[in-house]
Amino acid sequence: MAPTAVLEIHPITVAEVRLVASAMLADHYREVSLDQDVPLEPDWLRFEALEVAGNLIALGAYVDGELVGYTANIVTRHLHYPLLMCSNDVFYLAPGHRSFRNARKLIEATEVAAKSQGCDVVAMHAKCSSALEAILEHNPAWRVQDIIYTRRI
């Protein structure tokens, strides 16, 4: 990415993601999925239902009008506490656009969008040893809440 390139963050619809981000979604899957034998098949109908219900915060990251990243977040009431949660589902920046500044800008845009929807908490899910984990770990505003282990059965 050229040093003068400016990352712009805008809301993005599920339809737009389906139209312009299929290659990026596939790259993201290949990079982070621990279960490459399970095909990538987003449940677009559920994403669209969340969007219609106002329970999806989806943001696109653009440079010169080209989509170079995205984040999708689910908005729900916490099951145990009187909190409205914004829980990150995916967060991705294409390799040529990864920087602390760009990641922070996308994270901050997520926080602003969540706050504007009345959310009390933003939860970011980061893969172990990822750049996103490092960014969140070194920002005192963020704290580790849970560690999730998975096992296929």
N, C-alpha and C positions, 0 to 999 in steps of 0.2 A: 504494500500500500504506500502510495506517495505520502511524504510527510505533511503535505498540505490538504490531504483528503479529509473531508469532514463527515463524520458519522452522524446521520440524522435518524431519529427514532420516531416512528409513526404507528398508530394502531393498524393492525392488519386483520382481515377477515379470514375465516376458514377457507372460503372459496378462493381467495387470493393465494393462500399458502398452497392449496392443491394445484393451482395453476402455475405458480412460478417457483415453487420450492422443492419439487420432487427430487431433483438431483442432489440438492443440499441435504434433504432428509436422508437420502441413501448414504451420502458421505458421513453424516452424523451417526447413523446406525453402524456403519462399518467401523467407525472410530471408537465408539463407546460401548456397544452391546457385548455383554459377556456371553451371550447365547446366540451366536451367529447361525446356528441351525434353526432357529425360530425366525420365520420370515417377518419382515417389517410390514405390518398391515394396520395402519392407523384406523381407528374406528371413527371415520369422518362423520357418521350420523350422530354419534354421541358428542363429538366436538361441536357440531352445528347446533345440537339441542342445548348444550351449555351456553353457546354464544347467544342464541335466541332468548334464553332465560336470564341473561345478564350475569352468568356465572363463569365467564371466560375472559381473561385479560390476555390478549395476544398482541404482541408488538413486533414490528419488523425493524431491522437495522439496515439502513441504506447508505450507500456512497454513490454520489452522482446518479441517483435514481435506480441503482441496481441493488437488489436485495442481497445482503452479505451476512445476515444473521437473523435470529428470531428468539423469542421467548414466549411460552404459553403457560398460563397460570390458571388454576382452578380456584374459584371463590366459593367457600362453603362456611357454614356455621360449625364451630368446633363442637364435637360431641360431648365434651366434658366441661367446658368453660363458656362463659358468655362472651365469646370472641368471634369475630368474623375473620376467617383465615384466607390468605392468598397463598396457595401452595403451588410452587413451581413444578411444572411437568417436564418441560424441556427448556434448555438454554444453549444456544449455539452461535458461534461466530466462525465464519470461514477462516481457514488457516492464515491467509494473507491479511486478515483484518483483526487478528487477535493482538490485543495490547491491554495493558492495565487500564489505560484511559478509556478504550472502547468498551471493555467489559464493565467498568464502573459506570459508564454512561447508560448502558442497557439495564444494569441493576437499579440504578437510581430512577430511571424512567419507569421501571416496574413498581418501585416503591411509590412514586407519585401517582401512578394509575390506580394502585391498590388503595391508597389513602383517599383518592377521589371517589372511590366506590364504597367508602366507609369501612375498609378493612382495618383491623387492629394489629394484625401480625402478618409478616411476609416470611414464608419458609422457603428456603432455597435448597434444592437437592443437588449436591455436587458429587461427581464420581471421585473416588479416592485417588489422591495424587494428581488431580487435574489442576489446570491453571485456575479454574473457578474456585476450587477448594482453597488454593493458596491465597487468592484475593480475599475471600471471605474470612479465612483464618487470621489474616493480618489486619483486619479492620475491626477495631474494638467495638463498633456498633453491632457486630454480628457475634453470635455465640453458638457453640455446638449444643444442640438440644438432644438429639438422638443419633445413634449410629444404627444403620439398618444392615442386617446380614440376610442374605437370601440363599436358598437351597432349592434346586429343582428336585421334584419328587415324581 
